[in-house]
Amino acid sequence: MEDVAALVEQVYPAVESAVAAYGSEVLTKAQEAAADGTVGLGQHLLAKLFSRKDSKENVEQAVTDLAGELDDPDFQAALRAQLKKALREDAELAAEIAALLPSGGAKSISVGGDSGGINSTGDNAWNMQIGSVVLPPDTPPIERVPAPPGPIGVPVRPDLFVGREADLAQLEAAMAASDPVVVAAVHGLGGVGKSTLAARYVALHRDERTLIYWITAEQAGSVEQALARLATILRPELAELPAELLPEQALRWLAANEGWLLVLDNVDDPADIRPLLARAGPGRVLITSRRATGWHGLARPLDLDVLTGDESVELLTRIAAHGTDDLTGAEELCRELGGLPLAIEQAGAYLAQTGISPADYHRLLDRHPAVMFDEAAEGADARRTVARIWRVTMDKLDPLSGKVLRVLSWFAPEDIPRWLLDDLASEPELLRAIGKLRAYSMITVDGELLAVHRLVQAVTRVLDDASDMDSAKLALAALAEALGDAGHEDPANWPLYRALRPHAEAVAGHCPDDDLLFWLLNQFGVFQNGQGDADRAIQFLDHAAAVADRVLSPDHPSLLSVRHNLGLALVSAERIEEAVVLHEANLRDTERMLGKDDPHTAIARNCLGLAYRMAGRAEEAITAHQECLADQQRILGSDDPATLRTRNNLAIAYEVAGSTEQAIELYREAIADAERLLGDDHHDTIQLRRNLATTYFNVGRSEEAITLLEWTVADFERTFGVKAWQTFVAYDTLANAYHLAGRIEEAVTLHRTTLAGRERVLGPDHPDTVGSRNNLATACRDAGEPSEAVRLLERALADCARRLPPDHPTTELVRRNLEEARAAVTGSGG
């Protein structure tokens, strides 16, 4: 028998070729009839080694290592060692492999005449037929056949290409590399425009390439079929060969010629194209795929994102203009479609066919998502709809990956904390599922945050056929568990509430009614009101009240709670008349259901007093607070925090009614008790001091007021921080005091700080932000800067016009201040 070491050196090139062609899958991949003879020999030998129990694990590790780094000498030596060990221990295997080599068979047969097939010798002969066809003697070999003109098989219209300058430039740079074989893989979400980008590249370079051949590679075996077709295009007479023998002919042409471009469109598994890339000659290969991973060492990956807003509208307009002139709502529709080209093309074709406007299409999409996501216009490719494109990918997901995607579809599209999924599976299983979704570009991962395109979410919800909406309930339960007993008044919990709020809004927009949904809406409503965002608080609480009406009994105490919270939010939003009506009704219901001596009845009466005071009904407010205080002192005692808060509210009512001395005396008593019971830094204690300082100022005791307010501001900064909305309230109060005391420069400086903080934390349109802009403007006017005052007040009035009724008190105040500022500019000649 031959020396084993020499045999290993003879067969190793074939083994390495097989690993290069198929990667680590070479050990489990079925033998391919069209494979190169050398590759087939190596694959056959590795399969034999892999079937031996004593060498299986070591061979698998050696092949995996080499597949990752083909040029690594250590990995090459390790695989050689495994070959040598196996052949030394298995004489029969060594004999079989030796017989497969050109010099390995000493036996022969006699053939009379011509032989049209394979003739084998040796006890364990093994053959791979490449195939041939008899051609006229003067026919040149296929390697020398000239390429046919023009791009072949391009199915995409490059005229629908818009924008993408940066993406195209990146692709151009990747394809312009100087390597003998250049492979670039454009990957991204299904429908994001990968094929369109590839078609655009083809259109721009059609005159530079000897051959441009487009292969739709999404199905198993489609590459081999396309190569077979290419062989018959190059040489039509090869059509007489069996189909399985034709790909080798095309591969021979690609290996021998240069300047060609292959487009492998919609590749599902990078392993499927390894054999082709291993044999390709000096050309270019452009791959498109939904797979975001698996390209290392195989291709230059380029991630393709959605269109920008302007590009989306341009694409929609270009398509829809053939059938409609009414493009009302185009921007809003494109925003809803998330800039996804396929969805925009689908919508545009529908608009062109039906003549409806984008706004009408948007309405249909909201009402009938299942139909519209799957609706193709007349004459369009019915397979190319958003629903059908993504259904293909979803069908490839394992059960856990599908479950994860369905749960993610109920949250907001971006910044989804990964830990919201922790209860779905163990950590390794969950990471594997997330990796699968990421590999198919169904989600993106940024550290601990996940993101899903809004249309992927919408289609997933549409395709989720679970009638009981289990995935929605899982998403809701995840949010409720994450929130747990985190109190909304504790600043340490605010980042959690803020991170979960958009996801609570998203789930609430789709989830069916139940007790857990009611609880979640109520929690976020109270939190948002505490953050100074009354409008969003009302949205949450209105929804919570509606859910409670549907799922709770008419006398359920939770109905009282949510109406109480909604009334407070209405007060914060200065919707005072609505708040009064709601609080009056809530007090009647609370007293009827719980009785006069229940603490909740006293709270309901206190809130009604607050609403009366805000409505300018000071005497009724005093009466309500006095009754509430008497009830709380009797039920809870004088030292209860709730009783202290009612004393604060009664003091405010006294001041509004003009009884300032009573208000000051009550404040002092309440502050002393609060400091004793709650501590100097408690929110209620600090708030009482601020209110007393304001009263001092209102009665002309400005120095005492400013001293107390400066102390209070320091308390707020220490307790809440310099970026909290509560601290901004203290800043605003102190700045106004500086202004009224004639300390204008200090007032302007502090008002600027307050405005910047409120714009950052509350947003430019928040009522408190508008108020800060008005206050800064009046300070600037009195500081001798009337032009700056006019600029600020014009902005404030525009904000009021956008958010408030024309006769709203804030709007009227800003309008009067603007008139005075303009008059000051005119008078100063500025």
FIMI-210168 format. One record per residue (C-alpha): residue in three letters; x, y, z. Coordinates in steps of 0.1 Angstrom, whole numbers, padded with zeros to 4 digits, always signed. Layout:
BEGIN
ALAXYZ
...
//
This chain:
BEGIN
MET+0000+0000+0000
GLU+0012+0035-0007
ASP+0029+0055+0020
VAL+0002+0073+0040
ALA+0021+0106+0042
ALA+0025+0107+0004
LEU-0012+0098+0000
VAL-0023+0127+0023
GLU-0002+0151+0002
GLN-0019+0139-0029
VAL-0054+0142-0016
TYR-0051+0173+0006
PRO-0055+0198-0023
ALA-0089+0182-0031
VAL-0099+0184+0005
GLU-0090+0221+0008
SER-0108+0228-0024
ALA-0139+0212-0010
VAL-0137+0233+0022
ALA-0132+0264+0002
ALA-0162+0256-0019
TYR-0187+0247+0008
GLY-0172+0259+0041
SER-0180+0239+0072
GLU-0212+0226+0055
VAL-0190+0203+0034
LEU-0193+0177+0061
THR-0231+0174+0058
LYS-0238+0187+0023
ALA-0251+0161-0002
GLN-0229+0152-0031
GLU-0236+0174-0061
ALA-0235+0160-0096
ALA-0223+0192-0110
ALA-0194+0197-0086
ASP-0159+0200-0098
GLY-0141+0166-0099
THR-0114+0178-0075
VAL-0140+0193-0051
GLY-0160+0161-0053
LEU-0131+0140-0044
GLY-0123+0161-0013
GLN-0159+0162-0003
HIS-0162+0124-0006
LEU-0131+0119+0016
LEU-0143+0143+0043
ALA-0177+0126+0043
LYS-0160+0093+0049
LEU-0139+0107+0077
PHE-0169+0124+0093
SER-0188+0091+0093
ARG-0161+0075+0115
LYS-0171+0078+0152
ASP-0135+0079+0165
SER-0126+0109+0143
LYS-0159+0127+0138
GLU-0154+0154+0165
ASN-0118+0162+0156
VAL-0124+0163+0119
GLU-0154+0186+0124
GLN-0133+0210+0145
ALA-0104+0210+0120
VAL-0127+0217+0090
THR-0146+0245+0109
ASP-0113+0262+0118
LEU-0100+0259+0082
ALA-0132+0272+0067
GLY-0128+0304+0088
GLU-0092+0310+0077
LEU-0082+0290+0046
ASP-0047+0304+0046
ASP-0038+0297+0082
PRO-0009+0271+0082
ASP-0018+0259+0117
PHE-0053+0250+0106
GLN-0040+0234+0074
ALA-0016+0213+0094
ALA-0043+0202+0119
LEU-0065+0189+0090
ARG-0036+0171+0074
ALA-0029+0154+0108
GLN-0065+0143+0110
LEU-0063+0129+0074
LYS-0031+0111+0082
LYS-0044+0096+0114
ALA-0076+0083+0098
LEU-0059+0068+0068
ARG-0032+0052+0089
GLU-0059+0036+0111
ASP-0082+0025+0083
ALA-0064+0006+0056
GLU-0096+0000+0036
LEU-0103+0037+0035
ALA-0067+0045+0024
ALA-0070+0019-0004
GLU-0103+0034-0016
ILE-0089+0069-0017
ALA-0058+0057-0035
ALA-0079+0041-0061
LEU-0097+0073-0068
LEU-0065+0091-0077
PRO-0053+0092-0113
SER-0023+0070-0105
GLY-0040+0049-0079
GLY-0055+0021-0100
ALA-0032-0007-0113
LYS-0061-0026-0127
SER-0074-0020-0162
ILE-0102-0031-0186
SER-0102-0036-0223
VAL-0127-0015-0242
GLY-0135-0024-0278
GLY-0144+0006-0300
ASP-0157+0039-0285
SER-0169+0042-0250
GLY-0196+0067-0243
GLY-0197+0065-0206
ILE-0175+0061-0175
ASN-0153+0031-0172
SER-0141+0023-0137
THR-0114+0000-0123
GLY-0103-0008-0088
ASP-0121-0027-0060
ASN-0136+0005-0046
ALA-0139+0027-0076
TRP-0157+0060-0073
ASN-0165+0084-0100
MET-0178+0119-0107
GLN-0189+0126-0143
ILE-0185+0161-0156
GLY-0200+0153-0189
SER-0193+0162-0225
VAL-0210+0166-0258
VAL-0197+0157-0293
LEU-0191+0190-0312
PRO-0177+0196-0347
PRO-0139+0194-0347
ASP-0135+0231-0355
THR-0158+0242-0326
PRO-0138+0263-0301
PRO-0140+0252-0264
ILE-0166+0269-0243
GLU-0139+0290-0226
ARG-0134+0309-0259
VAL-0171+0315-0267
PRO-0178+0353-0268
ALA-0202+0367-0244
PRO-0237+0376-0256
PRO-0246+0413-0257
GLY-0266+0433-0232
PRO-0276+0425-0196
ILE-0295+0392-0194
GLY-0324+0385-0170
VAL-0327+0419-0152
PRO-0363+0419-0138
VAL-0362+0453-0120
ARG-0371+0487-0135
PRO-0341+0510-0128
ASP-0362+0540-0138
LEU-0379+0538-0104
PHE-0346+0546-0087
VAL-0347+0577-0065
GLY-0321+0591-0041
ARG-0296+0566-0027
GLU-0265+0586-0038
ALA-0245+0576-0007
ASP-0256+0539-0010
LEU-0247+0539-0047
ALA-0213+0555-0040
GLN-0206+0529-0014
LEU-0215+0501-0038
GLU-0194+0516-0065
ALA-0164+0518-0042
ALA-0168+0481-0031
MET-0172+0469-0067
ALA-0142+0489-0079
ALA-0117+0470-0057
SER-0086+0456-0075
ASP-0090+0420-0064
PRO-0092+0394-0091
VAL-0127+0384-0080
VAL-0148+0412-0063
VAL-0179+0401-0043
ALA-0202+0427-0027
ALA-0233+0417-0007
VAL-0261+0444-0003
HIS-0283+0432+0026
GLY-0314+0446+0042
LEU-0350+0442+0050
GLY-0372+0426+0024
GLY-0386+0454+0002
VAL-0360+0479+0011
GLY-0348+0483-0025
LYS-0318+0460-0027
SER-0327+0447-0062
THR-0334+0482-0074
LEU-0300+0494-0063
ALA-0284+0464-0080
ALA-0304+0472-0112
ARG-0293+0508-0111
TYR-0257+0497-0108
VAL-0262+0474-0138
ALA-0277+0502-0158
LEU-0247+0524-0151
HIS-0221+0498-0160
ARG-0237+0478-0188
ASP-0212+0491-0214
GLU-0182+0482-0192
ARG-0189+0445-0187
THR-0183+0416-0212
LEU-0213+0398-0197
ILE-0240+0409-0172
TYR-0261+0380-0160
TRP-0288+0383-0134
ILE-0297+0352-0113
THR-0327+0351-0090
ALA-0312+0330-0062
GLU-0339+0328-0036
GLN-0348+0291-0041
ALA-0327+0261-0034
GLY-0310+0250-0067
SER-0319+0282-0085
VAL-0282+0291-0089
GLU-0275+0258-0106
GLN-0305+0262-0128
ALA-0294+0297-0138
LEU-0259+0285-0146
ALA-0273+0257-0168
ARG-0293+0284-0186
LEU-0262+0305-0191
ALA-0244+0275-0206
THR-0271+0271-0232
ILE-0271+0309-0239
LEU-0233+0308-0245
ARG-0236+0276-0266
PRO-0272+0266-0276
GLU-0262+0231-0287
LEU-0253+0222-0251
ALA-0291+0220-0245
GLU-0288+0184-0256
LEU-0268+0176-0224
PRO-0286+0165-0193
ALA-0295+0195-0172
GLU-0273+0185-0143
LEU-0242+0186-0165
LEU-0247+0221-0178
PRO-0236+0243-0148
GLU-0200+0230-0151
GLN-0199+0245-0187
ALA-0209+0279-0174
LEU-0184+0277-0146
ARG-0156+0269-0170
TRP-0165+0300-0190
LEU-0166+0322-0159
ALA-0132+0309-0147
ALA-0116+0315-0181
ASN-0130+0350-0189
GLU-0128+0384-0173
GLY-0149+0416-0172
TRP-0182+0399-0164
LEU-0208+0407-0137
LEU-0230+0383-0120
VAL-0259+0395-0099
LEU-0271+0370-0074
ASP-0304+0384-0063
ASN-0321+0376-0030
VAL-0296+0349-0018
ASP-0311+0332+0013
ASP-0281+0313+0025
PRO-0245+0324+0019
ALA-0234+0287+0019
ASP-0255+0281-0013
ILE-0232+0302-0034
ARG-0198+0292-0020
PRO-0192+0266-0047
LEU-0199+0292-0074
LEU-0176+0319-0058
ALA-0149+0293-0053
ARG-0148+0286-0091
ALA-0154+0322-0103
GLY-0127+0338-0124
PRO-0117+0374-0128
GLY-0150+0392-0126
ARG-0175+0409-0103
VAL-0203+0393-0082
LEU-0231+0415-0068
ILE-0252+0398-0042
THR-0285+0410-0026
SER-0299+0393+0004
ARG-0321+0397+0034
ARG-0294+0379+0054
ALA-0273+0405+0074
THR-0248+0379+0087
GLY-0227+0351+0072
TRP-0207+0373+0047
HIS-0174+0374+0066
GLY-0146+0362+0043
LEU-0171+0358+0015
ALA-0182+0393+0004
ARG-0180+0429+0013
PRO-0213+0436+0031
LEU-0233+0468+0026
ASP-0263+0475+0048
LEU-0292+0492+0029
ASP-0316+0514+0049
VAL-0350+0529+0040
LEU-0355+0560+0019
THR-0355+0595+0035
GLY-0387+0614+0038
ASP-0381+0635+0006
GLU-0370+0604-0014
SER-0401+0585-0003
VAL-0424+0613-0014
GLU-0406+0616-0048
LEU-0410+0579-0054
LEU-0447+0579-0045
THR-0453+0610-0066
ARG-0435+0596-0096
ILE-0457+0564-0096
ALA-0490+0579-0085
ALA-0489+0608-0110
HIS-0499+0585-0138
GLY-0534+0582-0123
THR-0541+0610-0098
ASP-0533+0647-0094
ASP-0545+0647-0057
LEU-0514+0640-0036
THR-0529+0652-0003
GLY-0513+0634+0026
ALA-0483+0621+0007
GLU-0458+0630+0034
GLU-0480+0614+0061
LEU-0485+0582+0041
CYS-0448+0578+0034
ARG-0440+0584+0071
GLU-0466+0556+0079
LEU-0449+0533+0054
GLY-0416+0540+0070
GLY-0398+0549+0038
LEU-0399+0513+0026
PRO-0396+0514-0012
LEU-0417+0483-0019
ALA-0446+0496+0003
ILE-0444+0530-0014
GLU-0443+0514-0049
GLN-0473+0493-0039
ALA-0492+0523-0026
GLY-0483+0544-0056
ALA-0495+0518-0081
TYR-0527+0515-0062
LEU-0532+0553-0063
ALA-0524+0554-0100
GLN-0550+0527-0107
THR-0578+0539-0085
GLY-0573+0577-0086
ILE-0576+0581-0049
SER-0553+0604-0028
PRO-0526+0593-0004
ALA-0548+0604+0025
ASP-0575+0581+0013
TYR-0550+0552+0010
HIS-0538+0560+0045
ARG-0574+0557+0058
LEU-0579+0524+0040
LEU-0546+0511+0054
ASP-0557+0520+0090
ARG-0591+0503+0085
HIS-0582+0473+0064
PRO-0545+0465+0069
ALA-0547+0428+0060
VAL-0562+0436+0026
MET-0541+0467+0018
PHE-0507+0451+0027
ASP-0516+0422+0003
GLU-0532+0443-0025
ALA-0513+0446-0057
ALA-0525+0470-0085
GLU-0538+0456-0117
GLY-0509+0444-0139
ALA-0484+0445-0110
ASP-0466+0414-0098
ALA-0490+0399-0073
ARG-0461+0382-0056
ARG-0444+0415-0049
THR-0466+0429-0020
VAL-0453+0437+0014
ALA-0473+0409+0031
ARG-0462+0382+0006
ILE-0425+0393+0006
TRP-0423+0391+0044
ARG-0444+0360+0047
VAL-0416+0342+0029
THR-0391+0352+0056
MET-0415+0346+0085
ASP-0422+0311+0072
LYS-0384+0303+0076
LEU-0384+0313+0113
ASP-0383+0287+0141
PRO-0412+0289+0166
LEU-0393+0309+0192
SER-0380+0335+0167
GLY-0415+0339+0154
LYS-0429+0343+0189
VAL-0403+0370+0197
LEU-0411+0389+0165
ARG-0448+0387+0172
VAL-0443+0402+0207
LEU-0420+0429+0194
SER-0446+0439+0169
TRP-0468+0453+0196
PHE-0442+0477+0210
ALA-0430+0510+0196
PRO-0407+0505+0166
GLU-0375+0518+0182
ASP-0355+0515+0215
ILE-0372+0483+0227
PRO-0353+0471+0258
ARG-0342+0436+0252
TRP-0350+0427+0288
LEU-0387+0431+0280
LEU-0384+0396+0263
ASP-0367+0379+0293
ASP-0398+0358+0302
LEU-0402+0343+0268
ALA-0372+0319+0270
SER-0339+0312+0286
GLU-0311+0337+0278
PRO-0292+0315+0254
GLU-0325+0306+0236
LEU-0335+0342+0234
LEU-0302+0354+0221
ARG-0303+0327+0194
ALA-0338+0338+0184
ILE-0328+0375+0183
GLY-0298+0365+0162
LYS-0320+0347+0137
LEU-0343+0377+0133
ARG-0312+0400+0130
ALA-0297+0376+0104
TYR-0329+0380+0082
SER-0329+0418+0087
MET-0362+0417+0105
ILE-0348+0436+0134
THR-0318+0457+0142
VAL-0298+0454+0174
ASP-0280+0483+0192
GLY-0265+0470+0224
GLU-0295+0462+0247
LEU-0320+0480+0224
LEU-0339+0464+0196
ALA-0357+0481+0167
VAL-0383+0467+0142
HIS-0395+0485+0111
ARG-0430+0498+0117
LEU-0444+0479+0086
VAL-0427+0447+0097
GLN-0447+0452+0130
ALA-0479+0460+0112
VAL-0477+0430+0088
THR-0467+0407+0117
ARG-0498+0417+0136
VAL-0519+0412+0105
LEU-0504+0377+0099
ASP-0506+0367+0136
ASP-0536+0344+0134
ALA-0538+0338+0172
SER-0574+0348+0178
ASP-0568+0354+0215
MET-0539+0378+0207
ASP-0515+0359+0230
SER-0485+0379+0217
ALA-0503+0412+0226
LYS-0510+0400+0261
LEU-0474+0389+0265
ALA-0462+0424+0255
LEU-0486+0440+0279
ALA-0476+0417+0307
ALA-0439+0424+0300
LEU-0445+0462+0304
ALA-0466+0457+0336
GLU-0439+0435+0352
ALA-0411+0459+0342
LEU-0430+0488+0359
GLY-0440+0467+0389
ASP-0443+0488+0420
ALA-0420+0516+0408
GLY-0435+0547+0422
HIS-0440+0576+0397
GLU-0431+0602+0423
ASP-0396+0588+0429
PRO-0371+0605+0405
ALA-0350+0573+0405
ASN-0379+0556+0386
TRP-0384+0583+0360
PRO-0359+0569+0335
LEU-0378+0536+0336
TYR-0412+0553+0330
ARG-0397+0574+0302
ALA-0381+0544+0285
LEU-0414+0524+0286
ARG-0439+0551+0278
PRO-0437+0549+0240
HIS-0441+0511+0242
ALA-0471+0515+0265
GLU-0487+0539+0240
ALA-0480+0514+0212
VAL-0494+0484+0230
ALA-0524+0504+0242
GLY-0532+0514+0206
HIS-0538+0478+0196
CYS-0543+0456+0227
PRO-0578+0444+0236
ASP-0594+0457+0269
ASP-0585+0440+0301
ASP-0577+0449+0338
LEU-0539+0450+0331
LEU-0543+0475+0303
PHE-0564+0497+0325
TRP-0537+0496+0353
LEU-0509+0504+0328
LEU-0527+0534+0313
ASN-0536+0548+0347
GLN-0500+0545+0359
PHE-0486+0563+0329
GLY-0513+0590+0330
VAL-0505+0599+0366
PHE-0467+0599+0357
GLN-0471+0622+0327
ASN-0492+0646+0347
GLY-0465+0647+0374
GLN-0440+0654+0347
GLY-0459+0685+0336
ASP-0472+0669+0303
ALA-0509+0672+0309
ASP-0520+0667+0273
ARG-0503+0632+0271
ALA-0516+0624+0306
ILE-0552+0631+0295
GLN-0547+0608+0265
PHE-0536+0580+0288
LEU-0563+0586+0314
ASP-0591+0591+0289
HIS-0582+0557+0274
ALA-0580+0542+0309
ALA-0614+0555+0318
ALA-0629+0541+0286
VAL-0614+0507+0293
ALA-0626+0508+0329
ASP-0661+0516+0317
ARG-0660+0485+0295
VAL-0643+0460+0318
LEU-0653+0470+0353
SER-0686+0471+0371
PRO-0703+0505+0374
ASP-0695+0507+0412
HIS-0659+0495+0410
PRO-0635+0518+0431
SER-0610+0519+0403
LEU-0635+0540+0382
LEU-0633+0566+0409
SER-0595+0566+0410
VAL-0591+0571+0372
ARG-0617+0598+0371
HIS-0599+0616+0400
ASN-0566+0614+0381
LEU-0582+0626+0349
GLY-0598+0656+0367
LEU-0563+0666+0380
ALA-0549+0663+0345
LEU-0576+0685+0332
VAL-0568+0711+0358
SER-0531+0709+0348
ALA-0541+0715+0312
GLU-0562+0745+0322
ARG-0594+0728+0310
ILE-0611+0740+0341
GLU-0648+0738+0333
GLU-0644+0702+0323
ALA-0624+0695+0355
VAL-0651+0711+0377
VAL-0679+0689+0361
LEU-0658+0658+0365
HIS-0648+0664+0401
GLU-0684+0673+0411
ALA-0696+0640+0397
ASN-0667+0621+0412
LEU-0674+0635+0447
ARG-0710+0624+0444
ASP-0701+0589+0433
THR-0674+0585+0459
GLU-0696+0596+0487
ARG-0724+0573+0475
MET-0701+0543+0470
LEU-0676+0547+0499
GLY-0694+0569+0525
LYS-0686+0604+0539
ASP-0660+0591+0564
ASP-0638+0573+0538
PRO-0604+0590+0532
HIS-0610+0588+0495
THR-0642+0610+0499
ALA-0621+0637+0516
ILE-0596+0635+0487
ALA-0624+0639+0461
ARG-0636+0670+0480
ASN-0601+0684+0481
CYS-0597+0680+0444
LEU-0631+0697+0438
GLY-0619+0726+0459
LEU-0588+0728+0436
ALA-0610+0729+0405
TYR-0632+0756+0420
ARG-0602+0778+0428
MET-0588+0774+0393
ALA-0622+0784+0380
GLY-0621+0816+0400
ARG-0648+0804+0425
ALA-0627+0811+0456
GLU-0655+0810+0482
GLU-0666+0776+0470
ALA-0630+0765+0470
ILE-0625+0776+0506
THR-0657+0758+0517
ALA-0647+0726+0500
HIS-0611+0727+0515
GLN-0625+0735+0550
GLU-0649+0705+0549
CYS-0621+0683+0536
LEU-0597+0694+0563
ALA-0623+0688+0590
ASP-0629+0653+0576
GLN-0592+0644+0574
GLN-0584+0657+0609
ARG-0612+0635+0622
ILE-0604+0604+0601
LEU-0566+0606+0596
GLY-0554+0630+0623
SER-0537+0664+0620
ASP-0502+0650+0613
ASP-0511+0630+0583
PRO-0494+0641+0551
ALA-0528+0643+0533
THR-0540+0667+0560
LEU-0509+0689+0555
ARG-0516+0691+0518
THR-0551+0702+0524
ARG-0539+0729+0547
ASN-0517+0741+0518
ASN-0546+0741+0494
LEU-0568+0760+0519
ALA-0541+0786+0523
ILE-0539+0791+0486
ALA-0577+0795+0485
TYR-0575+0821+0512
GLU-0549+0841+0493
VAL-0570+0840+0460
ALA-0600+0852+0480
GLY-0579+0881+0494
SER-0574+0868+0529
THR-0536+0869+0527
GLU-0530+0872+0565
GLN-0550+0840+0571
ALA-0530+0824+0542
ILE-0496+0834+0557
GLU-0505+0821+0592
LEU-0518+0788+0578
TYR-0486+0784+0557
ARG-0463+0790+0587
GLU-0482+0764+0608
ALA-0481+0739+0579
ILE-0444+0745+0572
ALA-0435+0739+0609
ASP-0455+0707+0610
ALA-0441+0695+0576
GLU-0405+0701+0587
ARG-0412+0682+0619
LEU-0431+0653+0603
LEU-0416+0650+0568
GLY-0382+0667+0569
ASP-0367+0699+0554
ASP-0361+0683+0520
HIS-0395+0666+0514
HIS-0413+0679+0483
ASP-0443+0689+0503
THR-0422+0710+0527
ILE-0404+0727+0499
GLN-0436+0734+0481
LEU-0451+0750+0512
ARG-0421+0774+0515
ARG-0424+0784+0478
ASN-0461+0792+0483
LEU-0454+0812+0514
ALA-0427+0832+0495
THR-0451+0839+0467
THR-0476+0852+0491
TYR-0450+0874+0508
PHE-0442+0889+0474
ASN-0478+0895+0466
VAL-0482+0916+0498
GLY-0451+0937+0491
ARG-0426+0918+0514
SER-0402+0913+0485
GLU-0370+0909+0504
GLU-0384+0882+0526
ALA-0399+0866+0495
ILE-0367+0865+0476
THR-0346+0852+0505
LEU-0371+0824+0510
LEU-0373+0817+0473
GLU-0335+0815+0469
TRP-0335+0790+0498
THR-0364+0771+0481
VAL-0345+0770+0448
ALA-0315+0754+0465
ASP-0338+0729+0481
PHE-0353+0720+0447
GLU-0319+0716+0431
ARG-0307+0694+0459
THR-0338+0672+0459
PHE-0347+0670+0423
GLY-0317+0681+0404
VAL-0311+0711+0380
LYS-0329+0694+0351
ALA-0362+0685+0368
TRP-0394+0703+0358
GLN-0401+0710+0395
THR-0369+0729+0397
PHE-0378+0749+0367
VAL-0410+0760+0385
ALA-0389+0773+0414
TYR-0365+0790+0389
ASP-0395+0807+0372
THR-0410+0819+0405
LEU-0376+0834+0417
ALA-0370+0850+0383
ASN-0404+0867+0384
ALA-0396+0879+0419
TYR-0362+0894+0407
HIS-0381+0911+0379
LEU-0407+0927+0402
ALA-0380+0937+0426
GLY-0362+0956+0399
ARG-0333+0931+0396
ILE-0337+0929+0359
GLU-0303+0914+0348
GLU-0307+0885+0373
ALA-0343+0880+0361
VAL-0332+0878+0324
THR-0304+0853+0332
LEU-0326+0830+0353
HIS-0355+0832+0328
ARG-0331+0822+0300
THR-0319+0792+0321
THR-0355+0782+0327
LEU-0366+0785+0291
ALA-0337+0764+0278
GLY-0344+0738+0304
ARG-0381+0736+0297
GLU-0375+0734+0259
ARG-0351+0705+0265
VAL-0372+0686+0291
LEU-0408+0695+0283
GLY-0405+0704+0246
PRO-0409+0738+0228
ASP-0447+0737+0227
HIS-0454+0728+0263
PRO-0476+0754+0281
ASP-0448+0759+0308
THR-0423+0765+0280
VAL-0446+0791+0263
GLY-0450+0807+0297
SER-0412+0809+0302
ARG-0408+0825+0267
ASN-0434+0851+0277
ASN-0417+0858+0310
LEU-0383+0861+0294
ALA-0397+0885+0268
THR-0412+0908+0294
ALA-0379+0909+0313
CYS-0360+0916+0281
ARG-0385+0945+0273
ASP-0378+0960+0307
ALA-0341+0954+0303
GLY-0341+0977+0273
GLU-0342+0949+0247
PRO-0376+0955+0230
SER-0366+0938+0197
GLU-0356+0906+0215
ALA-0389+0908+0234
VAL-0409+0911+0202
ARG-0391+0880+0187
LEU-0398+0859+0218
LEU-0434+0870+0220
GLU-0441+0864+0184
ARG-0429+0829+0188
ALA-0449+0825+0220
LEU-0481+0838+0203
ALA-0476+0813+0174
ASP-0473+0785+0200
CYS-0505+0796+0217
ALA-0523+0798+0183
ARG-0512+0762+0176
ARG-0522+0747+0210
LEU-0547+0769+0227
PRO-0581+0785+0219
PRO-0580+0822+0207
ASP-0596+0834+0239
HIS-0575+0814+0263
PRO-0561+0835+0291
THR-0525+0826+0283
THR-0531+0836+0246
GLU-0546+0869+0256
LEU-0517+0877+0280
VAL-0491+0870+0254
ARG-0510+0891+0228
ARG-0511+0921+0252
ASN-0474+0918+0260
LEU-0466+0916+0223
GLU-0485+0948+0216
GLU-0466+0966+0244
ALA-0433+0953+0231
ARG-0440+0964+0196
ALA-0450+0998+0209
ALA-0417+1000+0228
VAL-0398+0992+0197
THR-0416+1019+0178
GLY-0411+1044+0206
SER-0374+1037+0208
GLY-0370+1039+0170
GLY-0356+1003+0170
//
